[in-house]
Amino acid sequence: MGTSSEAVLAPALPTGGFRERWRRSWWVLSRSRLSLVGLGLVLFVVLFGLLGPLLIPYDPETGSAADRELAPSFSHWFGTDTFGFDIMARTAAAARLDLFIAFVVTGLALIIGSVIGLVSGYAGGRVDEVLMRVVDTVLAFPAFILALGIAAALGNSLRSVIIALTVAYTPFFVRVVRSETLARRGQDFVLAARCSGASGPRILGMHILPNVATAALVQATLTLGWAILDTAALSFIGIGVKPPTAEWGVMVSEGAKLIVTGEWWVSLFPGLFIAITVLGFNLLGDGLRDMLDPDSRS
Amino acid sequence: MTRLILRRLAAVPVVLIVIILLGFLITNILPGNPAELRAGQYATTEVIERTEASLGLDEPWYTQLRIYTGNLLQGDFGENSLTGLSVSDDLGARWPATVELTLVGFLLGLAVGLPLGVMAGLRSNGIWDHAGRLVAVVGVSLPVFWVGLLLIYFFYAELGWAPPPTGRAQIGTEPDDVTGFYLLDSVLTADPAAFWSSLKSLILPAITLALLVAAPVARIARSSVLEVRNQEYVTMAIASGLPRRVVLRRWILRNAMLPVVTMMGILLGYLIGGNILVEIVFAWPGLGGYAFESINNNDFAPVQAFVIVTALAILMISLVLDVIYAWLNPRVRYAGAED
């Protein structure tokens, strides 16, 4: 499916240097309106996180006792929390932290999962069987429960959460990359490379990897969204990032105590940013998958 | 089909060993010394060491692993360090709350998600289809704990329709204990006040969980119906003049439901994960809430028990669903018949 899809999608466009490839990718992406909306949402959150400190005249971790639990107003657009912290400044700081965690976790899972998937799919036989058994066992559990167990086992810290989520997401990449590798393994260009004396690692790196990369990247986009949701959920229940560090899940949990008395803004804004970011990644990932794999387009 | 079930059962021990090892790791690597917690804040080093010895914590790790596995096989999850109560008893008292909530939430989610998905699949690319797809993708992007809080804000703090989010029923109106399932118990004891009170407390958390289910169910049902609808045997059935309802029920729905059943296992696992968050938000006294308290007390025996019980539940659910799937799918049902 994947090999022919590029030709189908961009028949008239010439192949060539970096700029050409970039233009072609953009052309593919811009065919899907929902992907563009997703990309826009993600960019909005990234810019909000990066520009926040320049535009918001408050520090995310210093508050004033006089400004406690203020409703949103012109001086505090998102209001303030129990400690008099400006919620907008904290939401921006949390955007940086949450996106950082999501990219680290997804990057690690992408690299580790791709290597295992390539080796497993290319080697086949006993190695493949054992690896797949392990992957299936891990996949049988919801990522969140698995991460909860691992993070609790490794000790309650941000490092544990990163390790736990990486372990939980890696099998998804193994799965995707393995099945793509299996599909490529017997194709003529691989045989040609082997006949001309290319080594195993070279075939994997130069000939198979470029062909499985698109599928892995689609998976990565969706994983970014899961990572945001799971990081926030874990810190909401007290694992990983802890107050007073600004993190979306921590902030929602601070607001949880106030919601019954009607102070809605403390939880609303950080939760809204979680939703916007995850929706952005989901739309982008779905759109990319539909574009790259016309068979699954629905 | 027997072969299929046997093959599935053969995988169970492997998964069990993984679960037990994971549980052991949680017990032994979690920072915070359980002996210190048990001995209390003002205990001397000597007292702590004695507590350690009584818990077997001074033994080498392989002896600990043996003791641990032995205890686990007898259903002994150790003690809650804070209360000194047996974790198994605590779990026993709390599981009906979790099962009741999860089941009601799951069924509610199916009741909403399935018809939506089927309708969207039958009329693909219409306005309802686009709206449905958008709702579904937004649905899977929302953090469930945040949705719960928003529901509390609107229906309790603002409108005052819902009872305060403080558990399974208002204090003093709980039904007499028969099975531990409040709705069932209040019916069994013919106690309408208790039934009404439990139902009111159940509605918001169940809706929160249902949202978690409805969006992915609608999504998978839609794409499945869409795929089956375009198959040649459906065209054939329509062409042969069968009434639309018959085609829908016997040709389309029957085949389209197979992927949905496969999806249910994943969804139930996902739901159990979401359950802990919903229980925290609504102060629901179930297993998730118990795990949450224990995490914050640095008390590992209950957390470990939670992960193990959850893993076992998921394992069992996926086994049952595999069998249901095989039974629904003639291709699998008859596959093993010849050999």
Chai-1 contact restraints between the chains, C-beta under 6 A:
chainA,res_idxA,chainB,res_idxB,connection_type,confidence,min_distance_angstrom,max_distance_angstrom,comment,restraint_id
A,T137,B,V15,contact,1.0,0.0,6.0,A-B,restraint_1
A,T137,B,V18,contact,1.0,0.0,6.0,A-B,restraint_2
A,P142,B,G269,contact,1.0,0.0,6.0,A-B,restraint_3
A,P142,B,Y270,contact,1.0,0.0,6.0,A-B,restraint_4
A,P142,B,G273,contact,1.0,0.0,6.0,A-B,restraint_5
A,F144,B,G273,contact,1.0,0.0,6.0,A-B,restraint_6
A,I145,B,G273,contact,1.0,0.0,6.0,A-B,restraint_7
A,I145,B,T310,contact,1.0,0.0,6.0,A-B,restraint_8
A,G149,B,L22,contact,1.0,0.0,6.0,A-B,restraint_9
A,G149,B,V307,contact,1.0,0.0,6.0,A-B,restraint_10
A,A152,B,I26,contact,1.0,0.0,6.0,A-B,restraint_11
A,A152,B,V303,contact,1.0,0.0,6.0,A-B,restraint_12
A,A153,B,L25,contact,1.0,0.0,6.0,A-B,restraint_13
A,A153,B,I26,contact,1.0,0.0,6.0,A-B,restraint_14
A,A153,B,I29,contact,1.0,0.0,6.0,A-B,restraint_15
A,G155,B,P31,contact,1.0,0.0,6.0,A-B,restraint_16
A,L229,B,P143,contact,1.0,0.0,6.0,A-B,restraint_17
A,A232,B,P143,contact,1.0,0.0,6.0,A-B,restraint_18
A,A233,B,L277,contact,1.0,0.0,6.0,A-B,restraint_19
A,F236,B,F145,contact,1.0,0.0,6.0,A-B,restraint_20
A,I237,B,F292,contact,1.0,0.0,6.0,A-B,restraint_21
A,G238,B,I295,contact,1.0,0.0,6.0,A-B,restraint_22
A,G238,B,N296,contact,1.0,0.0,6.0,A-B,restraint_23
A,V252,B,W146,contact,1.0,0.0,6.0,A-B,restraint_24
A,A256,B,L149,contact,1.0,0.0,6.0,A-B,restraint_25
A,I259,B,L149,contact,1.0,0.0,6.0,A-B,restraint_26
A,I259,B,I152,contact,1.0,0.0,6.0,A-B,restraint_27
A,I259,B,Y153,contact,1.0,0.0,6.0,A-B,restraint_28
A,V260,B,A157,contact,1.0,0.0,6.0,A-B,restraint_29
A,G262,B,A157,contact,1.0,0.0,6.0,A-B,restraint_30
A,W264,B,Y153,contact,1.0,0.0,6.0,A-B,restraint_31
A,S267,B,L149,contact,1.0,0.0,6.0,A-B,restraint_32
A,G271,B,P143,contact,1.0,0.0,6.0,A-B,restraint_33
A,G271,B,W146,contact,1.0,0.0,6.0,A-B,restraint_34
A,I274,B,P143,contact,1.0,0.0,6.0,A-B,restraint_35
A,A275,B,S141,contact,1.0,0.0,6.0,A-B,restraint_36
A,A275,B,L142,contact,1.0,0.0,6.0,A-B,restraint_37
A,V278,B,S141,contact,1.0,0.0,6.0,A-B,restraint_38
A,L279,B,S141,contact,1.0,0.0,6.0,A-B,restraint_39
A,N282,B,V137,contact,1.0,0.0,6.0,A-B,restraint_40
A,N282,B,S141,contact,1.0,0.0,6.0,A-B,restraint_41
A,S298,B,S223,contact,1.0,0.0,6.0,A-B,restraint_42
